[in-house]
Amino acid sequence: MNDATRSPGPNRGGMNYMVELRQRRWLSAKAFEIELSRPTAFEFKAGQTILLIHANNARHYNLVSTPNDPYLETCVRLVRQGALSPILATAEIGSTFEFSGPYGYFTFNSSAHPAVFVASGTGIAPFVCMGRSGVKNFILLHEARSAEELYYQSLFREIASQYVPCVLEAPPADLELAGAFHGPVAEFVRDRLPPANYDFYLCGRRGMVREVTLLIDARFPASRVYTEIFD
Ligand SMILES: Cc1cc2nc3c(=O)[nH]c(=O)nc-3n(C[C@H](O)[C@H](O)[C@H](O)COP(=O)(O)OP(=O)(O)OC[C@H]3O[C@@H](n4cnc5c(N)ncnc54)[C@H](O)[C@@H]3O)c2cc1C
């Protein structure tokens, strides 16, 4: 297929490409990964997004594949009444999609301060890309409704200095998760995170990002905060 660069993208200078849907893998009943072919000219940095375009809809998705992988991969939450995610959930393997990119500045900045990654749901995606690309020794707080939605657990249990699943619905006693906190990430940041100057990276739901940012201002005022909001 022709994956050649076509034209400058719709905003911020990204280029447009055509790609093929190669694989879909469900991570839970609500989220799936899609693998797309990678145009040879397309370069990006860990933490950046692509804008997938279909008919009149265009939506951003973070890449979970690394800048060195020969394919592109994203992790998508199925919004049942949504315009694009149901199409990505059901499109036939071999279908073609247009995308533009790369976009965004939510990339990892090394510093002397410990990094705290805070994600809700598929907001984990940019941290997957950073982790697979070699970023280590961060604290990761991942909020999910249920244990089933704690995507990429094994990766983070291996590379994070501390991995804290924050599960909203308490898992049954026989399914207790090692190191799990039962409650929203905001509660963990408020009550459990020791005082220090951190570099915070927040990604996911607007409400979570807003609440955690306010807590950081109150409890960790000298910390840096980087954010990416999904809705
Ligand atoms: C910078 C950026 C990066 C993003 N990266 C990802 C990513 O890696 N993975 C991913 O799954 N999504 C990501 N999103 C969200 C994604 O772009 C779409 O908004 C989402 O897939 C819904 O699109 P839709 O067309 O299916 O639904 P729409 O028709 O756009 O939305 C229907 C409704 O669902 C709400 N909604 C949007 N996203 C969610 C969600 N995740 N959970 C619950 N409700 C939601 C919207 O606010 C809207 O009210 C990102 C968004 C931005 C801005």
The ligand as an ORCA input file, in Angstrom:
! r2SCAN-3c Opt
* xyz 0 1
  C      -4.063     14.418     23.543
  C      -5.060     13.268     23.613
  C      -4.583     11.964     23.663
  C      -5.504     10.886     23.737
  N      -5.015      9.611     23.818
  C      -5.903      8.587     23.936
  C      -5.434      7.226     24.057
  O      -4.224      6.936     24.000
  N      -6.373      6.255     24.235
  C      -7.729      6.524     24.299
  O      -8.533      5.593     24.476
  N      -8.182      7.792     24.169
  C      -7.317      8.816     23.977
  N      -7.788     10.087     23.832
  C      -9.258     10.268     23.710
  C      -9.639     10.063     22.224
  O      -9.059     11.087     21.420
  C     -11.151     10.116     21.991
  O     -11.673     11.248     22.622
  C     -11.866      8.874     22.516
  O     -11.378      7.703     21.857
  C     -13.381      8.978     22.258
  O     -13.566      9.176     20.890
  P     -14.948      8.753     20.195
  O     -14.975      9.408     18.847
  O     -15.140      7.286     20.269
  O     -16.034      9.395     21.136
  P     -16.627     10.878     21.038
  O     -17.748     10.865     20.062
  O     -15.535     11.864     20.819
  O     -17.024     11.098     22.545
  C     -18.182     10.652     23.164
  C     -18.107     11.090     24.645
  O     -17.168     10.260     25.355
  C     -16.320     11.052     26.180
  N     -15.008     10.389     26.258
  C     -13.921     10.631     25.480
  N     -12.890      9.843     25.845
  C     -13.346      9.086     26.873
  C     -12.743      8.101     27.676
  N     -11.448      7.700     27.486
  N     -13.489      7.544     28.637
  C     -14.790      7.910     28.832
  N     -15.414      8.861     28.112
  C     -14.699      9.444     27.145
  C     -16.218     12.387     25.485
  O     -15.936     13.411     26.431
  C     -17.621     12.538     24.871
  O     -18.500     13.119     25.796
  C      -6.895     11.157     23.749
  C      -7.354     12.483     23.671
  C      -6.453     13.518     23.597
  C      -6.980     14.933     23.527
*
